Amino acid sequence: MAACPGTDKPSVREIFSSLQYGPAPEDASVAQAWLDAHERSLGHFIGGKWVKPDGRQTYATKNPATGEVLATTIQGSEEDVELAVSTARKAFESWSKLPCHVRARYLYSIARTVQKHQRLLSVLESMDNGKPIRESRDCDVPLVVRHFYHHAGWAQLRDTEMTNWKPLGVVAAIVPWNFPLMLLTWKICPALAMGNTVVLKPATYTRLTALLLAEICAEAGLPPGVFNVVTGNGAFGEKLAVHPDVDKVAFTGSTEVGRVLRKATAGTGKKLSLELGGKSPIIVFDTADLDSAVEGIVDAIWFNQGQVCSAGSRLLMQESIAKDLIHRLKQRMSHLRVGDSLDKCVDMGALVDESQKKTITEFVEEARSEGAQVFQAPGPLPKKGLYYLPTLITGVDTTSRCVREEIFGPVLVAMSFRTAKEAISLGNNTSYGLAASLWTENLPLALEVAMSIKAGTVWVNGHNMFDAAAGFGGYKESGFGRDGGKEGLYEYVRPCWESRAKPNPGDVNYKTFAATYGADVPPIPGQKDVGASVIQVHDSQIPSVDRTYKLYYGGAQKRPDGMYSRPIFGSEGAVLAYVADGNRKDVRNAVEGAHKAAPGWGKRAAHNRAQIVYYMAENLELRREEVAQRLSHLTGEPKEKALQEVDLSIQRLFYWGAYCDKYGGTVQETLLYGATVLIREPVGVIGIACPDESPLLSFVSLFAPAIVRGNAVVIVPSEKFPLPALDFYQVFDTSDLPGGVVNILTGGRDHLSKYLVEHQDVQAMWYFGSDRGSKFMEWSSAENCKRTWVNYGLARDWENPREGEGEEFLYHATQCKNIWMPMGEIFAN
C-alpha cells in the first residue's frame, strides 16, 4: 500500500515498516466547553457558589504548551479571605457535628462524581499545567479518586480509630503548581474526614482544576462552605494563612516559602504542616538489574518534566557499573519524546512558566561553565511552548550547586561511589530528606540502606509510587507532617481535652530575645543570708559535705563554661542550693554529646531500652522519701502531695517503658503488589525546655517518651525548681543509661532554649514556657525547618493522664518513613 496520493502522510505499510512516531492528540473539546460555559472568566468558589466581587484585578491562565490564554481568574483581596474564612467557620459548626457515617457518605459521593468527570479533569489539568495527558490521566486523577475513597473510610472510622482526638476547625490549604489537583486532594481529604472545613488557595499558575473540583464537590452534594477555593498571588496566600480564624495551615511548596509561612504563623497557636523541597538520591548498586534501573531513573527525574518535589535528581552509581549505566541511560534518553501535553504519545510536556525555564537553564549553564559534562539527547522541540530537553550532568562533585540545590526541572546529576557506606553518606549529604530510591536485587542490602537514609519515603526498585494509605512527607528541610495514611490524619486533629490556643505575645525582638547571659545577678557573697548546711554528729553540729550541682552531659557531671552559678530558693525564701548557669557553649557541648549517643541508642533493641527505663523507675523508688522531702522543701507542697508526684513519676516511667517496643510501625495496605512498611523512626536530637509546674513529673513526662522511641535529648529542667531533675542524673547513672542519651542543662530557660532552637543539628524543640518564648521558638525553627512543640504559655495538668501522657507525645517523638518493596519475581506485578 503506497503513500496516500497528494499527501506526504506515510501509508500503513510504511508506518509498520519504519515504526515512525505518529501523534495521538487528545480531544480538548469538553474542557474548552467548560471554560466557554463560564465565559472564560472564573471567580472564587465560596459557600457552594461562584463569587466574583467587583473591582478585582485578574490573572490570565495560559496553556504552557501553546501559550493560549485559557481563562482569566481573580486576584483576591483581604475581603475575599474574610468572606471565605467566615463561610468555612460557619460551615464547621454543622459539618464537625455530623455523624461519621454521614461525612463518609459525602466523601464517597465526591469520589464517584470525580470518576464521572475523570477525563475532563485530566485534560484540563494537562492544559493548565503542561504535563503529558497520560500522566494526568493515568496517575494524577486516579490518585485523586483513591484519596477520596480511602478517606471516606477514615471519616467512617474517626470515632473509633481517633478516639482521643477532635477536629481543628478551619484549615487553610496552600498548594503548588506541579500537581495542582492531586496535591490539593492530599490536603482536603483528611481535613474533611476529620470534621474540618477548608479554604484552598491554588498556585498562581494553575488554578483551573481546583475551581472545577469545587464545582464537582457541590454537584456531589457537599454542604456549602465545607470546601472553598479562593485565587490570588503569593501575598494573598500569606493573608489567608495569618487570618486569626484559621486554625491550621497545610502547605506544599518550596522550602523558602515554607520558612516564610513558619515565621508568619509563629506564636499564633495555628497548627502547621510543611511538605517542602527535595534533592532525592537514586542509589544504584552493582547488584541491580540495570535495564530496570534505567527505566526507574527515567520515571524518577523526567516524570512531569522533573517538576516533582520527590524527583530523583541525584544519581549515585556504584563505581563498577557507572560507565555501563551512563551509556544505557544516554541511549534511553535519545528515545524520550518531548512535545504537546495533549499528545498521548509524548514522554515529557511543557514547563509551567517562562521563569521556570530560565531558572533551569541558569543551573545547567553554570554547571557547564564549571567544567561539568552536559548531555542532552538531540531531538526536535515544538516551535511554540515552554519545553526543555531531558538533561544529564556528569563530572560534578558534592559542592557543585547543581548537586546541592533543587533545580525542579528535567535535569539529572550523576556521581559514583565505591561502598554502601559511602552511598549512604552521599545520599544523606543534603539539607533535604523527602525521598530516595534504591536499586539492587540484594534485599538485606536494600533494607539496611533504606533504614539508614534520612528520608520520609524510600522506594526499593522503583520511584514515585504513591498511595492514599501511605503517608508522604519529609525530614530536615523537606518539612514536617505527612499527607496520606493514618499518619496524615494527625495533622488535622488536636487532643480532645485541648482548646485552640490564641496567645497574645506581642512583638518579639528576635535578635535580642533571651540573648543576654547572666542577666539575673545571683546573690553576691556576704550580701544575702545563705543558710549553711550542718549535720549532727554525736553531741555537736559540723558542716555537711557541700553538694555541688553541675551540668550533666555526655554521661558525666560538668562544670559550666561560664563558671557562674545561680541560687535556687525554697518555699520560704531561703537559698537551698546553687546550680550551674549554662550558656551557649554548654548547649553546643551537650548537643555534641547527644549526637554521639543517638545512633547507638536508636539501634538498641527496644526491649533493652525498656529494661533501662524500668531500672529508672526502680532506682527512683529506692529514693522515694528523699526525693519527696526535697520536693516539699522546694515547692512548699505538703509531704503527701510530694510523695504523690514521685509515685506518679514512677508510674509514668512504667507507662513509657511499656511503649518502648509497641510503636515501631506497621504494614500499610496500599495498592502496591508487595509490601509498604511504615517505620516510626526517632526524630534525632530533641531539645526540651520543662515548665515549673510539677517539676519532677513534667521532667519525667517529657524526657521519657523521647528516649523510649530512640531519641537523645538535651533537656532544661524547671528554671525555678531544677533540683529534682539534677538528683535524677544519679538515677541515670545507676540504671545503665548510656552517656549522652539524656543531657541536663540548668540556667535560664529562655536563654538555653534560644540556642537549642537555633542549633542547626537539633532536630526538634519542645518548649513549655511563656507565650513570647513559644513565638520565638516557632519563628527561629524556620531556619532549618525543625519540628516544634510549644505550649503558648498555657499550663498543663501533668497529673492528668490525658494531658501528661498518651499518643500526642508519641506523635512528637517519632517521624514516619515508608519503605516501598514491590514484588514480581514469580507472578506479574
C-alpha positions in Angstrom: 0.0 0.0 0.0 1.6 3.3 -1.2 1.5 6.7 0.4 -1.8 8.4 0.1 -2.0 10.3 -3.3 -1.5 14.1 -3.0 -0.3 13.9 0.6 3.0 13.5 2.5 1.5 11.1 5.0 3.0 7.6 5.0 1.0 4.6 4.3 0.1 2.0 6.9 2.6 -0.4 5.4 5.4 2.2 5.7 4.4 3.0 9.3 4.7 -0.6 10.3 8.0 -0.9 8.5 9.6 2.2 9.9 7.7 2.4 13.3 7.8 6.1 12.7 6.3 8.2 15.5 2.8 9.5 14.9 1.0 11.9 17.2 -2.1 10.8 19.1 -3.8 14.1 20.2 -6.4 14.1 23.0 -9.6 15.9 22.2 -9.9 19.0 24.4 -13.4 20.0 23.3 -15.1 19.1 26.6 -12.6 21.1 28.6 -13.0 24.0 26.2 -16.7 23.8 26.5 -16.5 24.0 30.4 -14.3 27.1 30.0 -16.8 28.6 27.5 -19.7 27.9 29.8 -18.0 30.2 32.3 -17.2 32.7 29.6 -13.6 32.0 30.3 -13.8 34.2 33.4 -13.7 32.5 36.8 -14.2 33.9 40.3 -13.7 32.4 43.7 -15.9 29.4 44.7 -17.2 30.2 48.3 -20.1 28.7 50.1 -21.1 26.4 47.2 -21.4 29.1 44.6 -19.3 31.3 42.3 -18.3 34.7 43.8 -17.0 37.5 41.5 -16.6 40.7 43.5 -16.3 44.0 41.6 -13.0 45.8 41.2 -10.7 42.9 41.4 -7.6 42.5 39.2 -7.4 39.4 37.1 -4.8 36.9 36.1 -4.6 35.2 32.7 -4.1 31.5 32.9 -2.2 30.2 29.8 -1.5 26.7 28.4 2.3 26.3 28.7 2.4 24.1 25.7 0.9 26.6 23.3 0.8 30.0 25.0 -3.0 30.0 24.5 -5.0 32.0 27.2 -7.4 29.6 28.7 -9.3 31.8 31.1 -8.9 34.8 33.5 -9.2 34.3 37.2 -9.5 36.7 40.1 -6.6 38.2 42.2 -8.2 38.0 45.6 -8.2 40.7 48.4 -8.4 40.7 52.2 -12.2 41.0 51.9 -12.3 37.7 49.9 -10.2 36.0 52.6 -12.6 37.3 55.2 -15.6 36.0 53.3 -14.1 32.6 52.7 -12.9 32.0 56.2 -16.1 33.2 57.9 -18.1 31.0 55.5 -15.9 28.0 56.4 -16.2 28.8 60.1 -20.0 28.8 59.9 -20.0 25.5 58.0 -17.6 24.0 60.5 -20.3 24.3 63.3 -22.6 21.8 61.5 -20.0 19.8 59.5 -18.0 18.8 62.6 -21.1 17.7 64.4 -22.4 15.4 61.6 -22.3 11.6 62.4 -19.2 10.0 61.0 -21.2 7.9 58.6 -22.8 11.0 57.0 -19.4 12.6 56.4 -18.2 9.3 54.9 -21.2 9.3 52.5 -20.3 12.8 51.3 -16.7 11.9 50.6 -17.8 8.7 48.8 -20.2 10.7 46.7 -17.4 13.1 45.7 -15.2 10.1 44.7 -18.0 8.8 42.4 -18.7 12.2 40.9 -15.0 12.8 40.2 -14.9 9.5 38.4 -17.8 10.7 36.2 -15.7 13.7 35.2 -12.3 12.0 35.2 -11.5 12.7 31.5 -12.4 16.3 31.8 -10.2 16.8 34.9 -7.3 15.0 33.2 -7.5 17.1 30.0 -7.9 20.4 31.9 -5.0 19.5 34.2 -2.7 19.0 31.2 -3.8 22.2 29.5 -3.4 24.2 32.7 0.0 22.7 33.9 1.7 21.5 30.7 2.2 17.9 31.9 1.6 15.0 29.5 -2.0 13.8 29.3 -1.1 10.2 30.0 0.4 11.3 33.4 -2.7 13.3 34.4 -5.0 10.6 33.1 -3.2 7.5 34.4 -1.5 8.9 37.6 -2.9 12.1 39.0 -6.7 11.8 38.6 -6.8 8.1 39.6 -4.9 9.0 42.8 -7.4 11.8 43.4 -10.2 9.3 43.3 -8.3 6.9 45.5 -7.8 9.6 48.2 -11.5 10.4 48.3 -12.4 6.7 48.6 -9.7 6.0 51.2 -10.6 9.0 53.4 -14.3 8.2 53.2 -13.2 5.1 55.2 -11.4 7.3 57.7 -14.4 9.5 58.0 -16.5 6.5 58.9 -13.9 5.2 61.5 -13.0 8.6 63.1 -14.8 8.0 66.4 -13.3 4.5 66.8 -9.7 4.9 65.3 -9.2 8.6 66.5 -11.0 8.3 69.8 -8.9 10.9 71.8 -8.8 13.5 69.1 -11.1 16.2 67.7 -11.1 18.4 64.6 -9.1 21.7 64.5 -11.6 24.0 62.8 -10.9 25.9 59.6 -7.9 24.7 57.5 -6.1 26.9 55.0 -4.6 24.7 52.3 -2.0 26.2 50.0 -0.7 24.0 47.2 1.8 24.4 44.3 1.6 24.2 40.6 3.3 20.9 39.8 0.4 18.7 40.8 -2.4 21.2 41.1 -5.2 18.7 41.5 -3.6 15.8 43.2 -1.8 17.7 46.0 -4.9 19.7 47.0 -6.7 16.4 47.4 -4.0 15.2 49.8 -4.9 18.2 52.0 -8.7 18.4 51.8 -9.5 14.7 52.1 -8.0 14.1 55.6 -9.2 17.6 56.7 -12.8 16.9 55.7 -12.7 13.3 57.0 -11.7 14.5 60.5 -14.5 17.1 60.6 -12.7 20.3 59.5 -13.7 22.7 56.8 -11.2 24.0 54.1 -10.3 27.2 52.3 -7.9 26.3 49.5 -5.6 28.7 47.6 -4.2 27.0 44.5 -1.0 28.1 42.9 -0.9 31.3 40.8 -0.1 29.4 37.5 -2.6 26.6 37.9 -6.0 27.4 39.3 -8.4 25.8 36.9 -8.8 22.2 38.2 -9.1 23.4 41.8 -12.1 25.5 40.7 -13.5 22.7 38.7 -13.2 20.3 41.6 -15.0 22.7 43.9 -17.9 22.8 41.4 -17.8 19.0 41.2 -18.0 18.8 45.1 -21.1 21.0 45.0 -22.6 18.7 42.4 -21.9 15.8 44.6 -23.9 17.5 47.4 -21.1 18.6 49.7 -22.7 21.2 52.1 -21.9 24.9 51.2 -18.9 26.3 52.9 -17.2 23.0 53.7 -14.8 23.3 50.8 -14.0 26.8 49.4 -11.5 27.9 46.7 -10.0 31.4 46.5 -7.5 32.6 44.0 -4.7 35.1 44.2 -0.9 35.7 44.3 1.6 34.6 46.9 1.0 37.5 49.2 -2.7 36.6 49.1 -1.8 33.1 50.3 0.0 34.6 53.3 -3.0 36.7 54.1 -5.1 33.6 54.2 -2.5 31.8 56.4 -2.3 34.5 59.0 -6.1 35.1 59.3 -6.9 34.8 63.1 -9.8 32.4 62.5 -7.7 29.9 60.5 -6.7 27.0 62.8 -4.3 25.1 60.6 -2.1 25.8 57.6 -1.3 22.9 55.3 1.3 23.9 52.8 3.1 22.1 49.9 5.7 24.1 48.0 9.3 25.4 48.2 11.4 25.4 51.3 11.8 29.2 51.0 8.1 29.8 51.1 7.7 27.2 53.9 10.1 29.3 56.0 8.1 32.4 55.3 4.9 30.7 56.5 6.6 29.3 59.6 7.6 32.8 60.6 4.3 34.3 59.7 2.3 31.9 61.8 4.8 31.8 64.8 3.2 32.3 68.1 -0.4 32.3 66.8 -1.4 28.9 68.0 -2.1 27.6 64.5 -1.1 24.1 63.6 1.3 23.9 60.6 2.4 21.1 58.3 5.0 21.7 55.6 5.8 19.4 52.6 8.7 21.2 51.0 11.6 20.7 48.5 13.9 17.8 47.9 17.1 16.6 46.3 16.3 12.9 46.3 19.0 10.3 45.6 18.7 7.4 43.3 21.2 4.8 44.5 22.1 2.1 42.0 24.2 -0.8 43.3 26.2 -3.3 41.2 23.6 -5.9 42.2 20.8 -4.0 40.4 19.0 -5.0 37.2 20.4 -2.2 35.1 17.7 -2.2 32.5 15.1 -1.9 35.2 17.2 0.8 36.9 17.4 2.9 33.7 13.6 2.8 33.4 13.3 3.7 37.1 15.7 6.7 36.6 13.6 7.9 33.7 10.5 7.8 35.9 12.3 9.4 38.8 13.6 12.5 37.1 11.7 13.1 33.8 8.2 12.3 35.1 6.3 15.6 35.0 9.4 17.3 33.4 11.3 16.8 36.7 8.9 19.3 38.4 8.4 16.9 41.3 9.4 17.5 44.9 10.5 13.9 45.2 12.2 13.8 41.8 15.3 11.6 41.8 17.6 14.4 40.8 20.9 12.9 42.2 22.1 9.6 40.6 24.6 7.7 42.8 26.1 4.7 40.9 28.4 2.0 42.2 31.8 2.6 40.5 31.9 -0.8 38.9 28.7 -0.3 36.9 28.8 3.5 36.4 30.2 3.6 32.9 27.7 1.0 31.6 24.8 2.6 33.4 25.6 6.1 31.9 25.9 4.5 28.4 22.5 2.8 28.7 20.9 5.9 30.2 22.1 8.1 27.3 20.7 5.6 24.8 17.3 5.7 26.6 17.3 9.5 26.7 17.6 9.6 23.0 14.2 7.9 22.7 12.3 10.2 25.0 9.7 12.3 23.2 9.1 15.9 24.1 6.0 17.6 22.8 2.5 18.8 23.1 0.9 18.0 26.5 -2.2 16.6 24.9 -0.4 14.2 22.7 -0.9 10.7 24.3 2.5 9.5 22.9 4.8 12.1 24.5 7.0 11.4 27.5 7.6 15.0 28.5 5.4 18.0 28.1 5.9 21.7 28.7 7.4 23.5 31.7 4.9 25.5 33.7 6.2 29.0 33.1 9.0 31.0 31.4 10.6 31.8 34.7 10.9 28.1 35.5 12.7 27.5 32.1 15.0 30.4 32.8 16.0 29.0 36.3 16.7 25.6 34.9 18.8 27.0 32.1 20.9 29.0 34.5 21.6 25.9 36.6 22.7 23.9 33.6 24.9 26.7 32.1 26.6 27.3 35.5 27.5 23.6 35.7 28.8 23.7 32.2 30.9 26.7 32.9 32.4 24.9 35.9 33.7 22.1 33.7 30.8 19.6 34.1 29.8 17.4 31.1 26.3 18.2 30.0 24.4 15.7 27.8 21.1 16.5 26.1 19.8 14.0 23.6 19.3 15.7 20.3 15.7 15.8 19.2 13.1 18.2 17.8 11.3 20.5 20.1 7.9 22.2 19.3 8.4 25.7 17.9 5.9 27.1 20.4 5.7 26.4 24.1 8.0 26.1 27.1 10.0 23.0 26.5 13.4 21.8 27.8 15.3 18.7 26.8 16.0 15.9 29.3 19.5 16.7 30.6 22.2 14.6 32.3 25.2 16.3 34.1 28.3 14.3 35.0 31.7 15.3 36.2 30.4 17.1 39.3 31.4 17.0 42.9 29.5 17.3 46.1 30.0 21.0 46.4 28.5 21.8 43.0 25.4 24.0 43.1 23.6 21.7 40.8 24.2 18.8 43.3 23.2 20.8 46.4 20.2 22.8 45.3 16.8 21.8 44.0 16.6 22.6 40.2 13.0 21.4 39.9 13.4 20.5 36.2 14.4 17.7 33.9 18.0 17.7 35.0 19.8 14.7 36.5 23.3 15.0 38.1 25.3 11.8 38.4 28.1 10.7 40.7 29.8 7.4 41.7 30.5 5.6 45.0 32.5 2.6 45.9 30.9 1.1 49.1 27.4 1.0 50.6 28.6 3.2 53.5 29.8 5.8 51.0 26.5 5.6 49.2 24.6 6.2 52.5 26.9 9.1 53.3 26.4 10.7 49.9 22.6 10.1 50.0 22.3 11.9 53.3 24.7 14.7 52.3 21.9 17.1 51.7 19.8 19.5 53.8 16.7 17.8 52.3 15.1 14.5 53.3 12.0 13.9 51.3 12.6 10.7 49.3 15.1 8.2 47.9 15.1 5.1 45.7 17.5 2.1 45.9 18.2 -0.3 43.1 19.5 -3.8 44.0 18.4 -7.4 43.9 20.0 -7.9 47.3 17.1 -7.5 49.8 19.2 -7.3 53.0 21.3 -4.6 51.5 18.2 -2.7 50.3 16.6 -2.8 53.8 19.7 -1.8 55.6 20.4 1.2 53.3 16.7 2.1 53.4 16.8 2.3 57.2 19.9 4.4 57.0 18.7 7.0 54.5 17.2 10.0 56.2 14.1 10.5 54.1 10.4 10.2 54.6 9.9 7.8 51.7 12.3 5.2 50.3 11.4 3.1 47.3 13.2 -0.2 46.5 13.5 -0.9 42.8 11.0 1.8 41.9 10.4 5.5 42.2 7.5 8.0 42.5 5.0 5.4 43.8 2.2 7.0 45.9 -1.0 5.8 47.6 -3.6 7.2 49.9 -2.8 4.6 52.5 0.8 5.6 52.9 1.9 9.0 54.3 4.2 11.2 52.3 6.4 13.9 53.8 10.0 14.8 54.7 12.8 15.0 57.2 15.1 18.0 57.7 14.4 20.9 55.3 11.9 18.9 53.4 9.5 19.8 56.1 7.3 18.0 58.7 3.9 16.4 58.7 2.5 13.7 56.4 -0.1 13.6 53.7 -1.9 10.3 53.4 -2.3 7.2 55.6 -3.4 7.3 59.2 -0.3 9.3 60.0 -1.7 12.1 57.8 -4.8 12.3 60.0 -2.9 13.6 63.0 -2.1 16.8 61.0 -5.8 17.8 61.2 -6.8 17.0 64.8 -5.9 18.1 68.3 -6.3 16.2 71.6 -9.9 16.1 72.8 -9.0 18.0 76.1 -7.2 20.8 74.3 -8.7 24.1 73.0 -7.0 26.2 70.3 -4.5 28.5 72.0 -4.9 32.1 71.0 -1.9 33.7 72.7 -1.1 37.4 72.6 2.7 37.5 72.9 3.0 40.9 71.2 6.1 41.8 69.3 9.3 39.9 70.0 12.7 41.2 69.2 14.2 38.1 67.6 17.7 39.5 67.7 17.8 40.3 71.5 15.3 37.8 72.9 16.9 35.8 75.8 20.4 36.6 74.3 21.8 38.2 77.5 23.8 35.7 79.6 23.7 36.2 83.4 21.0 38.9 83.3 19.7 37.7 86.7 22.5 38.5 89.1 22.9 35.9 91.8 23.5 36.9 95.4 26.9 38.3 95.9 28.8 36.5 98.8 28.2 38.4 102.0 25.3 40.4 100.7 22.5 37.9 101.4 21.9 35.3 104.1 22.6 31.8 102.8 22.0 29.1 105.4 24.9 26.9 105.9 24.1 23.2 105.9 25.1 21.2 109.0 24.7 17.7 110.3 24.5 16.4 113.9 27.4 14.1 114.9 27.1 12.8 118.5 26.6 16.0 120.5 27.9 18.5 118.1 27.0 20.1 114.8 29.5 20.0 112.0 29.3 21.4 108.4 27.9 18.9 106.0 29.8 18.0 102.9 28.9 20.6 100.2 26.7 19.2 97.4 27.8 20.9 94.1 25.2 20.7 91.4 26.8 20.6 87.9 25.6 20.3 84.4 25.2 16.7 83.1 26.0 15.8 79.6 27.8 13.0 77.8 27.1 10.8 80.8 29.3 12.9 83.2 28.9 15.9 85.5 30.5 19.0 84.0 31.2 22.5 85.4 29.5 25.3 83.3 31.6 27.0 80.7 30.9 30.4 82.2 31.8 29.3 85.7 28.7 31.0 87.1 26.1 29.6 89.5 22.5 30.7 90.2 20.6 30.2 93.5 17.6 28.0 94.0 15.2 29.2 96.6 12.9 27.1 98.8 9.3 27.9 99.5 10.3 30.1 102.5 12.8 32.2 100.5 16.0 30.6 101.8 18.7 29.5 99.3 18.6 25.7 99.2 21.4 25.2 96.7 23.3 26.7 93.8 23.1 25.2 90.3 25.2 25.8 87.2 24.2 28.6 85.0 24.6 27.2 81.5 25.3 29.2 78.3 25.5 28.7 74.5 28.8 26.8 74.8 27.3 24.3 77.2 24.4 23.9 74.7 27.0 23.1 72.0 28.8 20.6 74.2 25.5 18.9 75.2 24.3 18.6 71.6 27.6 17.0 70.6 27.2 14.5 73.5 23.7 13.7 72.3 24.7 13.1 68.8 27.5 10.7 69.8 24.9 8.7 71.8 21.9 8.9 69.4 23.0 6.4 66.7 23.8 3.6 69.1 20.7 4.3 71.3 18.4 4.3 68.3 19.7 1.0 67.1 19.4 -0.8 70.5 16.7 -3.4 70.8 13.5 -1.9 72.1 13.4 -4.5 74.9 16.8 -3.3 76.1 15.6 0.3 76.1 12.5 -0.8 78.1 14.7 -2.5 80.7 16.7 0.7 81.3 13.5 2.8 81.7 12.2 0.2 84.2 15.5 0.4 86.1 15.0 4.1 86.4 11.6 3.6 88.0 13.2 1.0 90.4 16.0 3.4 91.4 13.7 6.3 91.8 11.5 4.3 94.1 14.6 3.5 96.3 14.9 7.2 96.9 11.2 7.9 97.1 11.3 9.5 100.6 14.4 11.6 100.0 13.1 13.0 96.6 9.7 13.7 98.1 11.3 15.6 101.0 13.3 17.7 98.7 10.3 18.5 96.5 8.3 19.5 99.6 11.1 21.9 100.8 11.5 23.3 97.3 7.9 23.9 96.3 6.2 24.2 99.7 3.7 21.5 98.9 2.8 19.0 101.7 4.9 15.9 102.0 1.9 13.7 101.0 1.5 15.7 97.8 5.2 15.5 97.1 5.1 11.7 97.6 2.2 11.6 95.1 4.3 13.4 92.5 7.1 10.9 93.0 4.8 8.0 92.7 3.2 9.4 89.6 6.7 9.8 88.1 7.4 6.2 88.8 4.1 5.2 87.2 4.9 7.3 84.1 8.2 5.7 83.7 6.5 2.3 83.6 4.0 3.7 81.1 6.7 4.8 78.7 8.8 1.7 79.3 5.8 -0.3 78.1 5.9 1.8 74.8 9.5 1.0 74.0 8.5 -1.9 71.8 4.9 -1.1 70.9 5.0 1.9 68.5 7.5 0.8 65.8 5.3 0.8 62.8 3.0 -1.3 60.6 2.4 -2.6 57.1 0.4 -0.2 55.0 -2.3 -1.6 52.8 -1.5 0.3 49.6 -2.3 -0.7 46.0 1.3 -1.9 45.6 1.9 -5.5 44.7 4.4 -6.0 47.5 4.8 -4.5 51.0 4.8 -0.9 52.1 6.3 -0.8 55.5 5.7 2.2 57.9 8.7 2.7 60.2 8.3 5.2 63.1 11.8 6.4 63.5 13.3 8.7 66.1 13.4 12.4 65.3 17.1 12.6 66.3 18.3 15.1 69.0 15.4 16.8 70.7 15.8 20.0 72.8 13.3 20.1 75.7 12.5 23.1 78.0 10.4 22.0 81.0 7.8 24.0 82.8 7.9 25.0 86.5 4.6 23.1 87.3 5.1 19.6 88.8 8.9 19.9 88.4 9.7 16.2 88.7 6.7 14.8 86.9 6.9 17.2 84.0 10.6 16.4 83.6 9.9 12.7 83.5 6.8 13.1 81.3 8.9 14.9 78.7 12.2 13.1 78.5 10.8 9.6 78.8 8.6 9.4 75.6 11.5 11.0 73.7 14.1 8.4 74.7 11.9 5.3 74.6 11.5 5.9 70.9 15.2 6.2 70.4 15.9 9.9 70.5 18.6 11.6 72.5 17.6 14.8 74.4 19.2 18.0 75.8 16.7 19.0 78.5 16.4 22.2 80.5 14.6 21.4 83.7 12.3 23.8 85.6 14.2 27.1 85.9 12.6 27.7 89.3 12.8 24.1 90.7 15.6 22.2 88.9 16.9 20.1 91.9 14.7 17.0 91.3 16.0 16.8 87.8 19.6 17.2 88.9 19.1 14.5 91.5 17.8 12.3 88.7 21.2 12.0 87.0 22.2 9.7 89.8 19.2 7.6 88.7 20.5 7.6 85.1 24.0 6.6 86.2 22.7 3.6 88.2 20.2 2.5 85.5 22.7 1.6 82.7 21.6 4.6 80.6 24.3 5.2 78.0 26.1 8.5 78.4 24.7 11.3 76.2 21.1 9.9 75.8 19.8 12.4 78.4 21.8 15.6 78.9 20.7 18.2 81.5 21.5 21.9 81.4 20.4 24.3 84.1 20.1 28.0 83.8 17.7 30.5 82.2 15.0 28.5 80.4 14.7 31.0 77.5 18.4 31.6 77.2 19.2 28.0 76.8 16.2 27.3 74.6 17.2 30.1 72.3 20.5 28.3 71.5 18.9 24.9 71.3 16.3 26.0 68.7 18.9 27.9 66.7 21.3 25.0 66.7 21.4 23.5 63.2 21.9 20.0 64.4 18.9 19.9 66.8 16.1 18.2 65.0 13.1 19.2 67.2 12.4 21.7 70.0 9.8 21.1 72.8 9.2 24.3 74.8 6.9 24.7 77.8 7.4 28.2 78.9 5.9 31.7 78.1 3.8 32.8 75.1 6.7 35.0 74.0 9.1 32.2 74.2 6.8 30.0 72.2 6.6 32.6 69.5 10.4 32.8 69.4 10.8 29.1 69.2 8.5 28.7 66.2 9.9 31.7 64.4 13.5 30.6 64.9 12.8 27.0 63.9 12.2 28.2 60.4 15.9 28.4 59.7 16.3 24.6 59.3 12.6 23.7 59.4 12.9 21.8 62.6 9.8 20.5 64.3 8.5 22.4 67.4 6.0 21.6 70.1 5.2 24.6 72.3 2.6 25.5 74.9 2.0 29.1 74.1 2.3 29.9 77.8 -0.6 27.7 78.9 -0.1 25.3 81.8 -0.9 21.6 81.6 -2.2 19.3 84.3 0.7 16.9 84.3 -1.0 14.6 86.8 -3.9 14.1 84.4 -3.1 11.2 82.0 -5.0 12.9 79.2 -2.5 15.8 79.3 0.6 14.2 80.7 0.9 11.1 78.6 -0.5 9.4 75.5 -0.4 9.3 71.7 0.3 13.0 71.4 3.7 12.5 73.0 4.5 9.6 70.6 3.5 11.7 67.6 6.0 14.4 68.6 8.8 11.8 69.4 8.7 10.0 66.1 8.8 10.6 62.3 7.3 8.3 59.8 9.2 6.6 57.0 7.5 4.4 54.4 9.6 1.8 52.6 8.1 0.5 49.4 9.1 -3.0 48.3 7.5 -4.3 45.1 7.3 -7.9 44.2 7.1 -9.7 40.8 9.7 -12.5 40.7 7.1 -15.2 40.4 3.8 -13.5 39.4 3.3 -10.4 37.3 3.1 -7.2 39.2 
